[in-house]
Every structure is written in structure tokens, then in C-alpha cells.
């Protein structure tokens, strides 16, 4: 996923600007601090804070399994040790000198050892048998992350129960937006209750559904799944884009900046993206959540 770089008078402001650009909630972002802000002796910002941010990867990279180093145990050759625990019986028929040396070894209590035969290169190392206890102990290493399709199923089950609880009629459909994003849409009549003013209820439903997925996946789920109600998100995007263009034209004509109403990070991203393609105007963000807003200003 691509990184964005932002600045601000503080790390908090720089992070808020990055969230605006990404159009996500703060807990969905991953941040890297490049420089912290520096102030002069009067407390004024001398150098702004600078950070990098991106959408937090939800699927950890696959762990590389350790290669089998073929570390074999030493094996004693056949006949290396007698059942009696020594080699004295074999040394009795030998010559006098050899007999004395063997007797000295047997008196010390150390039986003669035979070197283990080296394993042929073609002989593979014996794999260590895994037990159920090992699997339980290392459960997190063998558990696969929850796929987008499975997340869609979990969210569909949750949304179906919610519709029944509110006694609403709706059809739940899923569609892939891209390889890492799945959209679950609820289609049907009289579903405005699930959208709420400015989409606030829809965002709450999104957070609840995401919490359900996190609990069932143990926090290990790939990609992102977003919820829509009867195409509200696309209608909201079209309306916001048209409104931002209208305000930008007015700012360009009058030369006076204009602040918009507080919006969610996703809505602010729509405004930023729209104004970026227009000449003579620019955007900044002011305030803190939940009252953070976009200000359209004349471009210098």
C-alpha cells in the first residue's frame, strides 16, 4: 500500500492530515514519524512535524519456515556396546600388550565407543513428528488469516440479524471493489434508518460489523470490507463532489476562503480529491475529531 507524507505544527496535526488524505479512521492507519516539530524560544513552531502514513496492513506477511538443518543424532553402530556394558570379554583373546590396554580401559569403567557412521548425503533427515500439543502451543502460527470472502459472509450474517431485529426488509449483496476491498451492500425499501443523518448510523453499523469480524478472526483479517446501504456511499460521493466544486468556484471568484461543515475522514477525502483537480484553489483541514473540517482556500 502507498505511503502519504504530511506535515503539521504537531505530530497530532500531521496525523490528522494524513487521515484526511487516506480517507480512513485513525485506528486504520499506520504512521512513521520522520521529524518532530521544533519550536523557538518563544514557543512558536520553527520546523513543522513530518510523518508518513498508509492504510494499516491487515494481513501479516507470511512467516518463513526455518529450514531443516538436518541435525541428526549420533547413532551408535551395531555391536558398539555389549550387553554387559564393556568390551573386556573381547580383549581376553588378544595379545598381552593389547590385553593390558583393554584391561586398563575396562578398569576405568568406560567401554570402548564406536564412531557413528555418517549418514549418506542422499538420506534425508527424519522430520520431527508434530504432536497435537505442539499444534495447540503454536496455534497462532498455523492459523490462516480470514479471507475477504469469509469476512463478507460474517458481515452478511451480522447484517441479516440486524435487519430481522429492526423488522426491515433488505437484500444483502457482496461485490469486490478491487483485490483488497470488498463491499457489502444492503438493498431494499425504507432503509434510511440504517443510514442516519449524514451517514452517521451507517458508519456505526460499519464499526460494529468490523468488530464482529475482528473477534472471529482474532484480529487477523486480510483486506478491507466496507458496508453500504442502497448505494448511499456513491450518491454521497457524487453530491459532495458537486458541492465542493461549487464552493471552489466561489472561492476562486471572491478570493475568500470558505470552511465546510465538519465531516468524516472519508467525506473529507472526497473533497480533497475533488479540489485537487481544480485550478486556482486548494484545501486544508482544521480542528480535531469529531469537528474536523475542510477549508477551501485560494491557491498561492
C-alpha positions as CSV (number, residue, x, y, z in Angstrom):
1,X,0.0,0.0,0.0
2,X,1.3,3.5,-0.9
3,X,2.5,5.9,1.8
4,X,1.5,9.5,2.0
5,X,3.7,12.2,3.6
6,X,2.2,15.1,5.6
7,X,3.3,17.9,7.9
8,X,1.7,19.9,10.7
9,X,2.5,22.1,13.7
10,X,2.5,19.0,15.8
11,X,2.6,15.2,15.3
12,X,-1.2,15.1,16.1
13,X,-1.9,17.6,13.3
14,X,0.3,15.8,10.8
15,X,-1.5,12.5,11.6
16,X,-4.9,14.2,11.2
17,X,-3.9,15.5,7.8
18,X,-2.7,12.0,6.8
19,X,-6.0,10.5,7.8
20,X,-7.8,13.1,5.7
21,X,-5.7,12.1,2.6
22,X,-6.3,8.4,3.2
23,X,-10.0,8.8,3.9
24,X,-9.9,6.3,6.8
25,X,-10.3,6.3,10.6
26,X,-7.2,7.0,12.7
27,X,-7.1,3.4,14.0
28,X,-6.9,2.0,10.5
29,X,-3.7,3.9,9.7
30,X,-0.1,3.1,10.3
31,X,2.3,6.1,11.0
32,X,6.0,6.7,10.8
33,X,7.5,9.9,12.3
34,X,10.1,11.5,10.1
35,X,10.7,14.7,12.1
36,X,9.1,16.1,15.2
37,X,8.1,19.7,15.4
38,X,10.8,22.2,16.7
39,X,9.9,25.4,18.5
40,X,11.9,28.6,19.1
41,X,12.5,30.2,22.5
42,X,9.1,32.0,22.2
43,X,7.2,28.7,21.8
44,X,6.4,29.3,18.1
45,X,6.9,26.4,15.7
46,X,10.2,26.7,13.9
47,X,10.1,23.5,11.9
48,X,6.9,21.5,11.3
49,X,6.4,17.9,12.2
50,X,6.6,15.5,9.3
51,X,5.2,11.9,9.1
52,X,4.5,9.1,6.7
53,X,1.2,7.2,6.8
54,X,-0.6,4.4,5.0
55,X,-3.6,2.1,5.5
56,X,-2.6,-0.4,8.1
57,X,-1.9,-3.8,6.5
58,X,-4.4,-6.3,8.0
59,X,-2.7,-9.4,6.8
60,X,0.8,-10.0,8.3
61,X,3.5,-11.2,5.9
62,X,3.9,-15.0,5.8
63,X,6.5,-16.3,8.2
64,X,9.4,-18.0,6.6
65,X,9.7,-21.5,8.0
66,X,13.0,-22.5,9.3
67,X,14.8,-24.9,7.0
68,X,15.6,-28.3,8.4
69,X,19.3,-28.2,9.1
70,X,19.5,-32.0,9.0
71,X,20.9,-32.1,12.5
72,X,21.0,-35.8,13.2
73,X,21.6,-37.5,16.4
74,X,24.7,-39.6,16.9
75,X,23.9,-43.2,16.4
76,X,26.0,-46.0,17.9
77,X,26.9,-48.7,15.5
78,X,25.8,-52.2,15.9
79,X,27.9,-54.0,18.5
80,X,29.4,-50.8,19.7
81,X,28.5,-51.7,23.3
82,X,28.0,-55.2,24.6
83,X,25.0,-56.0,26.7
84,X,27.3,-56.3,29.7
85,X,28.3,-52.7,29.4
86,X,32.0,-53.3,28.5
87,X,34.5,-54.7,26.0
88,X,36.6,-56.8,28.4
89,X,35.3,-60.1,27.1
90,X,36.6,-59.3,23.6
91,X,40.0,-58.3,24.7
92,X,40.8,-61.6,26.6
93,X,41.9,-63.5,23.5
94,X,44.2,-60.7,22.2
95,X,47.9,-60.3,22.7
96,X,49.5,-59.3,26.1
97,X,50.1,-55.6,25.2
98,X,46.6,-55.2,23.8
99,X,45.1,-57.0,26.7
100,X,46.7,-54.7,29.2
101,X,45.4,-51.6,27.3
102,X,41.9,-53.0,27.1
103,X,42.0,-54.0,30.7
104,X,43.0,-50.5,31.7
105,X,40.0,-49.1,29.7
106,X,37.6,-51.6,31.3
107,X,39.0,-50.8,34.8
108,X,38.2,-47.1,34.2
109,X,34.6,-48.1,33.7
110,X,34.5,-46.6,30.1
111,X,33.5,-49.0,27.4
112,X,35.1,-48.6,24.0
113,X,32.9,-46.5,21.7
114,X,32.3,-47.0,18.1
115,X,32.0,-43.9,15.9
116,X,28.6,-43.3,14.4
117,X,28.5,-44.0,10.7
118,X,28.0,-40.8,8.7
119,X,24.6,-40.6,7.0
120,X,24.8,-40.8,3.3
121,X,24.1,-37.5,1.6
122,X,21.2,-39.0,-0.2
123,X,19.5,-40.0,3.0
124,X,17.0,-37.2,4.1
125,X,16.8,-36.0,7.6
126,X,13.9,-37.6,9.5
127,X,11.2,-35.0,10.1
128,X,10.2,-34.4,13.7
129,X,6.7,-35.7,14.3
130,X,4.4,-33.0,15.5
131,X,2.0,-33.6,18.3
132,X,-1.4,-32.1,19.0
133,X,0.2,-30.3,22.0
134,X,2.7,-28.6,19.7
135,X,-0.1,-27.5,17.4
136,X,-2.1,-26.1,20.3
137,X,1.0,-24.3,21.6
138,X,1.8,-22.8,18.3
139,X,-1.8,-22.3,17.1
140,X,-1.2,-18.7,16.0
141,X,1.5,-19.7,13.6
142,X,-0.7,-22.2,11.7
143,X,-4.0,-20.2,11.8
144,X,-4.7,-18.6,8.4
145,X,-5.9,-15.0,8.2
146,X,-9.6,-14.5,7.4
147,X,-10.1,-14.0,3.7
148,X,-12.2,-11.3,2.2
149,X,-14.9,-13.8,1.2
150,X,-15.2,-15.2,4.7
151,X,-15.3,-11.6,6.1
152,X,-18.2,-10.9,3.7
153,X,-20.0,-14.0,5.0
154,X,-19.5,-13.0,8.6
155,X,-20.7,-9.4,8.0
156,X,-23.7,-10.7,5.9
157,X,-24.8,-12.9,8.9
158,X,-24.5,-10.0,11.2
159,X,-26.4,-7.6,8.9
160,X,-29.1,-10.2,8.4
161,X,-29.7,-10.5,12.1
162,X,-29.8,-6.7,12.4
163,X,-32.4,-6.5,9.7
164,X,-34.6,-9.0,11.5
165,X,-34.1,-7.2,14.8
166,X,-35.3,-3.9,13.2
167,X,-38.0,-5.7,11.2
168,X,-36.7,-4.4,7.9
169,X,-36.6,-6.0,4.5
170,X,-33.4,-6.0,2.6
171,X,-31.3,-8.0,0.2
172,X,-27.6,-8.4,1.1
173,X,-25.1,-8.5,-1.8
174,X,-21.4,-8.6,-2.0
175,X,-19.1,-7.3,-4.7
176,X,-15.3,-6.9,-5.0
177,X,-14.2,-3.3,-5.5
178,X,-10.6,-4.3,-6.0
179,X,-8.3,-7.2,-4.9
180,X,-8.1,-5.9,-1.4
181,X,-11.6,-4.3,-0.9
182,X,-15.0,-6.0,-0.7
183,X,-18.3,-4.0,-0.5
184,X,-21.4,-5.5,1.2
185,X,-24.5,-3.6,0.1
186,X,-28.0,-3.8,1.7
187,X,-30.6,-3.1,-0.9
188,X,-34.3,-2.7,-0.3
189,X,-37.1,-0.2,0.5
190,X,-37.2,2.1,3.5
191,X,-33.6,1.6,4.7
192,X,-33.0,5.2,5.7
193,X,-32.9,4.2,9.3
194,X,-29.6,2.4,8.7
195,X,-28.0,5.4,7.1
196,X,-29.0,8.2,9.5
197,X,-28.1,11.9,9.2
198,X,-25.0,12.4,7.1
199,X,-24.4,8.7,7.2
200,X,-23.6,8.6,10.9
201,X,-25.7,5.4,11.5
202,X,-24.1,3.7,8.5
203,X,-20.6,4.4,10.0
204,X,-21.7,3.0,13.3
205,X,-23.0,-0.2,11.6
206,X,-19.7,-0.4,9.8
207,X,-17.8,-0.3,13.1
208,X,-20.0,-2.9,14.7
209,X,-19.6,-5.3,11.8
210,X,-15.9,-4.7,11.7
211,X,-15.7,-5.5,15.5
212,X,-17.5,-8.8,14.8
213,X,-15.0,-9.8,12.2
214,X,-12.1,-8.9,14.4
215,X,-13.4,-11.1,17.2
216,X,-14.0,-14.0,14.9
217,X,-10.7,-13.7,13.1
218,X,-8.6,-12.9,16.2
219,X,-7.6,-9.6,14.6
220,X,-6.0,-11.4,11.6
221,X,-8.1,-10.5,8.5
222,X,-6.9,-9.5,5.1
223,X,-8.0,-6.6,3.1
224,X,-11.0,-4.3,3.9
225,X,-14.7,-4.8,3.9
226,X,-17.0,-1.8,3.7
227,X,-20.8,-1.6,4.1
228,X,-23.2,0.4,2.0
229,X,-26.9,0.8,2.2
230,X,-28.8,1.0,-1.1
231,X,-26.0,2.8,-2.9
232,X,-25.7,5.6,-0.3
233,X,-21.9,5.9,-0.5
234,X,-21.9,6.6,-4.2
235,X,-24.7,9.1,-4.0
236,X,-22.9,10.8,-1.2
237,X,-19.7,10.9,-3.2
238,X,-21.5,12.5,-6.2
239,X,-23.2,15.1,-4.1
240,X,-20.1,16.1,-2.1
241,X,-18.0,16.3,-5.3
242,X,-20.6,18.7,-6.9
243,X,-20.9,20.8,-3.7
244,X,-17.1,21.1,-3.3
245,X,-16.8,22.2,-7.0
246,X,-19.4,24.8,-6.4
247,X,-17.7,26.2,-3.3
248,X,-14.3,26.1,-5.0
249,X,-15.7,28.2,-7.9
250,X,-17.0,30.8,-5.4
251,X,-13.6,30.9,-3.6
252,X,-11.8,31.4,-6.9
253,X,-14.1,34.3,-7.8
254,X,-14.1,36.1,-4.5
255,X,-10.6,35.2,-3.3
256,X,-12.0,34.5,0.2
257,X,-11.5,31.1,1.8
258,X,-14.6,29.1,2.9
259,X,-14.9,26.5,5.6
260,X,-17.2,23.5,5.1
261,X,-19.2,21.7,7.8
262,X,-17.4,19.0,9.9
263,X,-17.1,15.7,8.1
264,X,-15.8,12.2,8.5
265,X,-12.4,11.3,7.2
266,X,-13.9,9.5,4.2
267,X,-16.0,12.6,3.2
268,X,-13.1,14.9,3.7
269,X,-11.1,12.8,1.3
270,X,-13.8,13.2,-1.3
271,X,-13.5,17.0,-1.0
272,X,-9.7,16.9,-1.1
273,X,-9.7,14.7,-4.2
274,X,-12.2,16.9,-6.0
275,X,-10.5,20.2,-5.3
276,X,-7.1,18.8,-6.2
277,X,-8.2,18.5,-9.8
278,X,-9.3,22.2,-9.9
279,X,-7.1,25.2,-10.7
280,X,-6.7,28.2,-8.5
281,X,-7.9,26.6,-5.3
282,X,-6.5,24.4,-2.6
283,X,-7.7,22.7,0.6
284,X,-6.6,22.5,4.2
285,X,-8.1,20.8,7.3
286,X,-8.7,22.4,10.6
287,X,-10.0,21.3,14.0
288,X,-9.9,17.9,15.7
289,X,-12.3,14.9,15.6
290,X,-15.3,14.9,15.5
291,X,-15.4,18.6,14.5
292,X,-12.6,18.4,11.9
293,X,-13.5,20.3,8.7
294,X,-12.1,21.1,5.3
295,X,-11.3,24.7,4.3
296,X,-11.2,25.6,0.6
297,X,-8.7,28.4,0.1
298,X,-7.3,30.3,-2.9
299,X,-4.1,28.8,-4.2
300,X,-0.9,30.8,-3.9
